[in-house]
Amino acid sequence: MAKKKIFIWLGSAFAVSLAYLFIAAKPITSEFTLQKEWSINLDDKNPPNDEVAANSDNLIPFFIGNHYGYIAPNGTLMAKKSIQNNQLISITPKIVSVWNPIPDTLTIESAVPDQTITIKDPMGYPYLVDDRIFLIGKDQDSVALINNGGNTEWSYAVGSPITALDCRADRLLIGTLDGTIYLLSLKGELLFTFQPGGSRLSVIAGGALSSDGNYIAVISGIDRQRFILLEKASQTYKVLHHQFLDSDFRRPVLVQFVQNNQYVLFEGKTNALVFDIHKRKIHEVPLNAPLLAIETIAQSNLVFMLTGKDLQKQLIVLRLPDRKLITAPFVSRESFIYTAGNHIILGSDSVIASYLVGK
């Protein structure tokens, strides 16, 4: 569960391989443009700007190589730090934590370091969402909410190791190895539980909540694997749609609600699958490699997808439900994508750049 890298970590010969994307204001199609606004090189010796850091909002978090930190929306480097090879990190636009594999103390820092929270003898590791701090138990079969004093507000134990987590709409969705989903309030109350079943092996491979909390999307089971969409009905949730899939993943599967919860996008065997909730229709977008990351722009029907295997990667820009605007292959060791407002931020090795998305 604990991941050393949390956004979308890949990249390296990126700047050259995707150079044609970054010509200022040059249309890639008649309806889509990328205009470069700024770039920074983390290898430069310029120190972070503390004065800007103290007053900036909407920070852009990054973790690439052994560097992590924050960038202001105008491209000013506000914080840059390093981690050791054996350390783990969780970072959001508001808080960050770096820890050893078996920590005796956890420290959570605010993005602009004016507040530090210390958790002694944590017996687990952090799961950070915006400014919320959850603690996953050392056996991965419990979750706790930690307050700003570093104390446990509540703890909830599940019957099997946690395999999927999502937090939004003041709810926490948990999926487990034994094929159960749990929906908790942020007070630790159990709101709903469900076991999809229908497969030889029960496991929750992926799960997501809609931003309004009205839908739950789940990828469950092995032999055969299923996609299940649940809709809120009064005080419970009921199955709105389900179907068996060609995939049979033995790993976490990306699943996400997009375009104001109109669609659910998730990874298929050799494609990205886009389910239209209102029409109950699924669209297929062929992929040449596993889906590594999904990023969206609010109030837009654009989706940015990162795919790849080993050093071979692709950046795909999709206009929902299934129209590819860009398929850009590149060779990459480590990189990431991140969206902020109407910008996409692309990182590779030591270089991070922001591009204005136009239509």
C-alpha positions in Angstrom: 0.0 0.0 0.0 2.7 2.5 0.9 3.9 4.0 -2.3 7.2 5.8 -2.7 5.7 7.9 -5.5 2.3 9.2 -5.5 1.4 11.3 -8.5 2.3 9.7 -11.7 5.9 8.9 -11.6 7.8 8.1 -14.9 10.0 10.1 -17.4 13.4 11.3 -18.9 14.0 12.1 -22.6 10.7 13.9 -22.3 11.7 17.4 -23.4 13.0 16.2 -26.7 10.5 13.5 -27.4 7.5 15.8 -26.8 9.0 19.0 -28.0 6.4 19.4 -30.8 3.7 19.7 -28.1 5.3 22.7 -26.5 5.6 25.2 -29.3 3.8 28.2 -27.8 0.2 28.5 -29.0 0.6 26.2 -31.9 -2.6 24.2 -32.4 -2.2 20.5 -32.1 -5.7 20.1 -33.5 -8.1 22.9 -34.6 -9.6 22.7 -31.2 -6.7 22.1 -28.8 -3.5 24.0 -28.0 -0.8 23.9 -25.4 1.1 27.1 -24.6 4.2 26.9 -22.4 4.1 29.4 -19.5 7.1 28.5 -17.4 9.7 25.8 -16.7 12.2 25.2 -13.9 15.2 22.9 -13.5 15.6 21.3 -10.1 19.3 20.9 -10.7 19.8 24.7 -10.8 21.4 26.2 -7.7 18.7 28.9 -7.3 17.3 28.6 -3.7 13.5 28.5 -3.1 11.8 31.9 -2.7 10.8 32.0 1.0 9.0 35.4 0.6 6.8 34.1 -2.1 6.3 30.8 -0.3 4.9 32.5 2.8 2.1 34.1 0.8 1.2 31.6 -2.0 -1.9 29.5 -2.4 -2.8 26.7 -4.8 0.6 25.2 -4.5 1.8 22.6 -7.0 3.4 19.6 -5.2 6.0 17.5 -6.9 8.1 14.4 -6.2 10.5 13.3 -8.8 13.8 11.4 -8.5 14.8 12.1 -4.9 13.5 15.7 -4.9 10.2 16.8 -3.6 8.6 20.2 -2.8 6.3 22.9 -4.0 6.0 25.4 -6.9 3.8 28.5 -7.0 1.3 28.8 -9.8 3.6 31.4 -11.5 6.5 28.9 -11.6 8.4 30.1 -8.5 10.1 27.3 -6.7 9.0 27.6 -3.1 10.4 24.5 -1.5 12.8 21.8 -2.6 14.0 19.0 -0.4 15.6 15.5 -0.9 14.7 12.1 0.4 16.9 9.0 0.9 16.5 6.0 -1.4 14.8 3.9 1.3 12.4 6.6 2.4 8.7 6.9 1.5 6.7 10.0 0.8 3.1 11.2 0.7 2.4 14.7 -0.6 -0.6 16.9 -1.3 -0.9 20.6 -2.2 -1.2 21.3 1.6 0.8 18.8 3.6 3.7 16.3 3.2 5.2 13.5 5.1 8.5 11.6 4.6 9.1 8.5 6.6 11.3 5.4 6.9 9.9 1.9 6.1 9.4 1.1 9.8 8.9 4.6 11.4 9.1 5.2 15.1 7.9 8.7 14.6 5.9 10.3 11.7 6.2 14.0 10.9 3.6 15.8 8.8 4.6 19.3 7.6 2.4 22.0 6.0 3.4 22.9 2.5 4.7 26.2 3.7 6.5 25.1 6.8 4.8 26.9 9.6 3.2 23.9 11.2 4.5 20.4 12.0 2.5 17.5 13.4 4.3 14.7 15.1 2.9 11.2 15.6 4.9 9.1 18.0 5.0 5.3 17.6 2.5 5.4 14.7 2.3 1.7 14.1 1.6 2.4 10.4 2.0 5.0 7.7 0.1 8.1 6.5 -2.5 8.4 3.8 -2.8 12.1 3.1 -5.8 13.8 1.3 -5.7 17.6 1.0 -5.1 18.6 4.6 -6.5 15.4 6.2 -4.3 12.8 7.8 -5.2 9.2 7.9 -3.0 6.5 9.3 -3.0 3.0 7.8 -2.2 0.3 10.3 1.0 -1.6 10.0 -0.9 -4.8 9.0 -2.9 -2.7 6.5 -6.2 -3.8 8.0 -7.2 -0.6 9.8 -7.4 3.2 9.2 -7.4 6.1 11.7 -8.1 9.8 11.4 -5.4 11.9 13.0 -6.1 15.5 14.2 -3.8 18.5 14.1 -2.4 17.6 17.5 -1.2 14.3 16.2 -3.8 12.4 18.2 -6.2 9.7 16.9 -9.8 11.0 16.4 -11.1 7.5 15.6 -9.9 4.2 14.3 -11.7 1.6 12.2 -10.6 -2.0 11.7 -11.5 -4.0 8.6 -11.3 -7.8 8.3 -8.7 -8.0 5.6 -5.7 -5.9 4.2 -6.8 -2.7 2.5 -6.3 -2.7 -1.3 -8.1 0.5 -2.3 -8.8 3.9 -0.8 -10.6 7.1 -1.9 -11.7 10.1 0.1 -14.0 12.8 -1.1 -17.5 14.3 -0.3 -16.7 13.9 3.4 -16.5 10.1 3.1 -13.8 7.5 3.0 -14.1 4.5 0.7 -12.1 1.4 1.6 -11.7 -1.7 -0.5 -10.2 -4.9 0.9 -8.4 -8.1 -0.2 -11.4 -10.2 0.8 -13.7 -8.3 -1.7 -15.5 -6.0 0.7 -16.0 -2.2 0.4 -16.7 0.0 3.4 -17.9 3.5 3.3 -17.2 5.6 6.4 -18.1 9.1 7.4 -15.2 11.3 8.5 -16.4 10.7 12.0 -15.5 7.1 11.6 -19.1 5.9 11.3 -19.9 3.0 9.0 -22.4 4.2 6.4 -22.4 1.3 4.0 -20.7 -2.0 3.3 -21.0 -4.3 0.3 -19.4 -7.5 -1.1 -19.8 -7.6 -4.9 -18.9 -11.3 -5.2 -19.5 -13.1 -8.6 -15.8 -14.1 -9.1 -13.7 -17.1 -8.2 -11.5 -14.9 -6.0 -12.9 -11.9 -4.2 -10.7 -8.8 -4.1 -11.3 -5.1 -4.6 -8.7 -4.0 -7.2 -9.9 -0.4 -7.5 -12.6 1.9 -6.1 -13.6 5.5 -6.4 -16.2 7.9 -5.0 -17.9 10.6 -7.1 -17.3 14.2 -6.0 -20.9 14.5 -4.7 -20.8 11.1 -3.0 -23.8 9.8 -5.0 -21.9 7.1 -6.8 -19.3 4.4 -6.0 -17.3 2.7 -8.8 -15.6 -0.6 -8.1 -13.3 -3.0 -10.0 -13.6 -6.3 -8.2 -12.7 -10.0 -8.4 -10.3 -12.2 -10.2 -11.6 -14.8 -12.6 -13.8 -13.0 -13.6 -13.2 -9.3 -13.0 -16.2 -7.0 -12.9 -17.0 -3.3 -13.1 -19.8 -2.3 -10.7 -21.4 1.1 -10.3 -23.5 1.8 -7.2 -25.9 4.7 -6.9 -27.0 6.3 -3.6 -30.7 5.5 -2.8 -31.9 7.1 0.4 -29.6 5.9 3.2 -27.9 3.1 1.2 -26.4 2.4 -2.2 -27.8 0.1 -4.9 -26.3 -1.5 -8.0 -26.9 0.7 -11.0 -24.8 -1.2 -13.5 -22.4 -4.1 -13.6 -20.5 -6.0 -16.2 -17.8 -8.6 -16.5 -14.5 -7.4 -18.0 -11.8 -9.0 -20.2 -9.2 -7.9 -17.7 -7.9 -10.0 -14.8 -5.5 -7.7 -13.0 -3.7 -8.9 -9.9 -2.7 -5.3 -9.0 -4.4 -2.0 -8.2 -6.5 -0.6 -11.1 -7.0 3.1 -11.7 -10.7 4.2 -11.6 -11.9 7.7 -11.5 -15.1 9.8 -12.1 -14.6 12.5 -14.7 -16.5 15.5 -16.2 -18.7 16.3 -13.3 -19.4 12.7 -12.5 -20.9 12.1 -16.0 -18.4 9.3 -16.8 -16.3 6.7 -15.0 -12.9 6.1 -16.5 -10.9 3.0 -15.7 -8.3 0.7 -17.1 -9.2 -2.3 -19.2 -7.1 -5.2 -20.5 -5.8 -3.3 -23.6 -7.8 -0.1 -23.4 -9.2 2.7 -21.2 -12.9 2.1 -20.6 -15.2 5.1 -20.3 -18.7 4.4 -18.9 -21.4 7.0 -19.6 -23.5 6.9 -16.4 -26.6 8.5 -17.9 -26.7 6.5 -21.1 -25.3 3.4 -19.4 -22.9 2.9 -22.4 -19.3 2.0 -22.3 -16.7 3.5 -24.7 -13.4 1.9 -25.5 -10.1 3.8 -26.0 -7.3 1.5 -27.3 -4.1 1.7 -25.3 -0.7 0.2 -26.1 0.5 -0.1 -22.5 -0.8 0.0 -18.9 -2.6 3.1 -17.7 -0.4 4.9 -15.2 -2.2 8.1 -14.4 -5.4 10.1 -15.0 -5.6 13.8 -14.7 -8.6 16.1 -15.5 -9.4 19.8 -15.8 -12.5 21.0 -14.0 -15.5 22.0 -16.1 -13.8 20.4 -19.2 -14.3 17.3 -21.2 -10.5 16.8 -21.6 -8.7 13.9 -19.8 -4.9 13.5 -19.7 -3.7 10.0 -19.5 -0.2 8.7 -19.0 0.5 5.1 -20.1 3.7 3.1 -20.3 5.8 0.1 -19.6 9.5 0.3 -18.7 11.0 3.3 -20.5 8.4 3.5 -23.3 5.6 6.0 -22.3 2.8 7.9 -24.0 0.9 11.0 -23.1 -2.7 10.8 -24.4 -5.1 13.7 -24.4 -8.7 12.5 -24.7 -11.8 14.4 -25.4 -14.6 12.5 -23.7 -16.0 10.1 -24.3 -13.5 8.5 -26.7 -11.8 10.9 -29.0 -8.0 11.0 -28.9 -6.6 14.5 -29.6 -3.0 13.5 -28.9 -1.0 10.3 -28.7 2.6 11.3 -28.0 5.2 8.5 -27.4 8.4 9.3 -25.5 11.2 7.5 -23.8 11.2 8.2 -20.0 12.8 7.1 -16.8 10.8 9.1 -14.4 8.2 11.9 -14.9 4.8 13.0 -13.7 1.7 14.9 -14.8 -0.5 17.1 -12.7 -3.3 19.6 -13.5 -4.0 22.9 -11.8 -6.8 25.1 -13.0 -6.5 25.1 -16.8 -2.9 24.2 -16.8 -1.1 20.8 -17.1 2.2 20.5 -15.4 4.7 18.0 -16.9 7.8 16.8 -15.1 10.7 14.7 -16.2 13.9 14.1 -14.4 14.9 17.5 -13.1 12.7 19.6 -15.4 9.1 20.7 -14.6 7.1 22.8 -16.9 3.5 24.3 -17.0 1.4 24.6 -20.1 -1.8 26.5 -20.6 -4.5 24.3 -22.2 -6.6 26.0 -24.8 -9.6 24.9 -26.8 
